[in-house]
Amino acid sequence: MRARLAIAYALPVASLELREVVLKDKPQAMLDISPKGTVPVLHLENERVIDESLDIMLWALEQNSALKQRWLGKDSSGAIKALIASNDGDFKWALDHYKYADRFEHSAQFYREKAEFFLVELEARLQKHAFLMGADMTLADVAIFPFVRQFAHVDKDWFFASEFKALQAWLSARLAEGRFNAIMKKYPPWSAQQAPLYFPAENVAD
């Protein structure tokens, strides 16, 4: 989701061919370029393959210098990337265990409490300003919000009754953005016989 979202912000209409895959039935063409078999995968014309979502986001910013300046230009200290690393590390671990607690040793509540340490940090930031790093959106907001969305969806009643009021408002604002709703469009699974689908399908102004 976050890779598609960054591309939708950074690139013009119909910049990339989109191949929707079903992970239970991975096409051989995908495994040929990325044997690890995870999504997303970006295969460039120069045969470079990028198969990590954050790396695809950073690639998208390299295609749009103005957006890169807005989203990363003030990150000389590495604070944006450090916050994303916290999300992609301990928080994602706790989130994955919270979502599928029946597969693991402890209860869902145990893993939720492990995740809350990161949410407390996000809440403190958002009580001070509209976005995670300040008054303006940065890469951190786009990279982190899909994971907060996943967390909220595990138990929506708990999340929206919690003390994370600023985080709830931030999440709701991200979910209401035109680009987010545009990238959530459903596509048929790719086959070699179908006509190419291009992404982003349309420019969407927020």
C-alpha positions in Angstrom: 0.0 0.0 0.0 2.7 2.6 1.0 4.7 1.9 -2.2 1.6 2.5 -4.4 0.8 5.6 -2.4 4.2 7.1 -2.8 4.1 6.4 -6.6 0.7 8.0 -6.8 2.1 11.2 -5.2 5.3 11.2 -7.1 4.6 10.1 -10.7 2.3 11.2 -13.5 -0.7 9.3 -14.8 0.1 5.8 -16.4 3.8 5.8 -15.5 4.1 2.1 -14.6 2.5 -1.1 -15.7 0.6 -2.7 -12.8 0.5 -6.5 -12.4 -1.9 -7.5 -9.6 -0.9 -10.9 -8.1 -2.5 -13.4 -5.7 0.1 -14.5 -3.2 -1.4 -18.0 -3.0 -0.9 -18.3 -6.7 2.3 -16.4 -7.5 3.0 -16.1 -11.3 6.3 -17.5 -12.4 7.1 -14.1 -14.1 7.2 -12.6 -10.6 9.3 -15.3 -9.1 11.8 -15.0 -12.0 12.6 -11.4 -11.2 12.2 -11.7 -7.3 12.6 -15.2 -6.0 11.7 -14.1 -2.4 8.1 -14.0 -3.7 6.8 -11.0 -1.7 5.1 -7.9 -2.8 5.5 -5.2 -3.8 8.1 -5.7 -6.6 9.2 -3.0 -9.0 11.0 -4.1 -12.2 12.6 -1.3 -14.1 13.5 -1.0 -17.7 17.2 -1.2 -16.9 16.5 -4.6 -15.2 16.9 -3.3 -11.7 14.5 -4.9 -9.3 13.4 -3.2 -6.1 11.4 -5.5 -3.8 11.1 -3.6 -0.5 8.3 -1.2 -0.1 10.3 1.6 1.5 13.0 1.3 -1.2 10.3 1.7 -3.8 9.0 4.8 -2.0 12.5 6.3 -2.0 12.9 5.4 -5.7 9.6 7.2 -6.4 10.9 10.3 -4.6 14.0 10.3 -6.8 11.7 10.7 -9.8 10.1 13.9 -8.3 12.6 16.3 -6.9 10.0 18.7 -5.6 8.2 16.0 -3.7 11.5 14.7 -2.4 12.3 18.1 -1.0 9.0 18.4 0.7 9.0 14.9 2.2 12.7 14.5 3.0 14.4 17.9 2.5 14.6 18.7 6.2 15.8 15.3 7.3 19.5 16.1 7.6 19.6 14.5 11.0 17.9 11.3 9.8 14.9 11.7 12.1 12.3 10.8 9.5 14.1 7.6 8.5 14.7 6.8 12.2 11.0 7.0 12.9 10.2 4.8 9.9 12.8 2.3 11.1 11.1 2.1 14.5 7.8 1.4 12.7 9.3 -1.2 10.4 11.1 -2.9 13.3 9.6 -3.3 16.8 6.2 -1.9 16.0 5.7 -4.1 12.9 6.8 -7.2 14.9 4.2 -6.4 17.6 1.6 -5.7 15.0 2.1 -8.9 13.1 1.8 -10.8 16.4 -1.2 -8.8 17.5 -3.0 -9.6 14.2 -2.3 -13.3 14.4 -2.1 -13.8 18.2 -3.6 -17.3 18.0 -0.5 -18.4 16.2 1.9 -17.3 18.9 2.6 -17.9 22.6 0.9 -14.8 24.2 -2.5 -13.2 24.0 -3.6 -10.4 21.6 -3.6 -8.0 24.6 0.0 -8.8 25.3 1.1 -8.0 21.8 -1.1 -4.9 21.6 0.6 -3.6 24.7 4.0 -4.2 23.0 2.8 -2.1 20.1 1.4 0.7 22.2 4.9 2.0 23.1 5.2 3.2 19.5 1.7 4.6 19.4 2.4 6.6 22.5 5.3 8.3 20.7 3.1 9.0 17.6 0.4 10.4 19.8 2.8 12.8 21.5 4.0 14.0 18.2 0.5 14.5 16.8 -0.6 16.4 19.9 1.9 19.1 18.9 1.3 19.3 15.2 -0.8 18.0 12.4 1.8 15.5 11.0 4.4 13.2 12.5 7.3 15.5 11.9 5.7 18.9 12.1 3.2 21.1 10.3 3.7 19.4 6.9 3.4 15.8 5.6 6.7 13.9 5.1 7.7 10.5 4.1 7.1 9.3 7.7 3.4 9.9 7.5 3.0 8.0 4.3 5.3 5.2 5.3 3.8 4.6 8.8 0.1 5.2 8.4 -0.7 1.9 6.6 0.6 0.0 9.6 -1.4 2.2 12.0 -4.4 1.4 9.8 -3.7 -2.3 10.2 -3.4 -1.9 14.0 -6.7 -0.1 14.2 -8.5 -2.7 12.2 -7.6 -5.5 14.5 -10.0 -4.2 17.1 -11.6 -1.0 15.9 -13.8 -0.6 19.0 -10.7 -0.7 21.3 -8.7 1.6 19.1 -11.3 4.3 18.7 -12.1 4.1 22.4 -8.5 4.5 23.4 -6.7 7.6 24.6 -4.9 8.0 21.2 -7.2 10.8 20.1 -4.7 12.7 18.0 -3.6 9.5 16.4 -7.2 8.7 15.6 -7.7 12.0 13.9 -4.5 11.7 11.9 -5.5 8.2 10.7 -8.9 9.4 9.7 -7.5 12.3 7.7 -5.1 9.9 5.9 -7.9 7.5 5.1 -10.0 10.4 3.6 -7.3 11.5 1.2 -8.1 11.2 -2.5 -4.9 9.4 -3.4 -5.4 6.7 -0.7 -8.9 5.9 -2.0 -7.6 5.9 -5.6 -4.9 3.3 -4.9 -7.3 1.1 -3.1 -9.1 0.3 -6.3 -9.4 -3.5 -6.9 -7.8 -5.0 -10.0 -8.1 -8.4 -11.5 -5.1 -10.8 -11.0 -2.6 -10.4 -13.8 -2.2 -12.9 -16.6 0.0 -12.8 -19.6 -3.0 -12.7 -21.9 -4.6 -9.5 -20.4 -4.1 -6.0 -21.8 -1.7 -4.0 -19.7 -3.0 -2.0 -16.8 -1.2 1.2 -15.9 -0.6 2.9 -12.5 -1.4 5.5 -11.3 -4.6 5.3 -13.2 -5.4 8.9 -12.6 -4.1 12.0 -11.0 -6.0 12.7 -7.7 -5.7 16.0 -5.9 -6.2 16.0 -2.1 
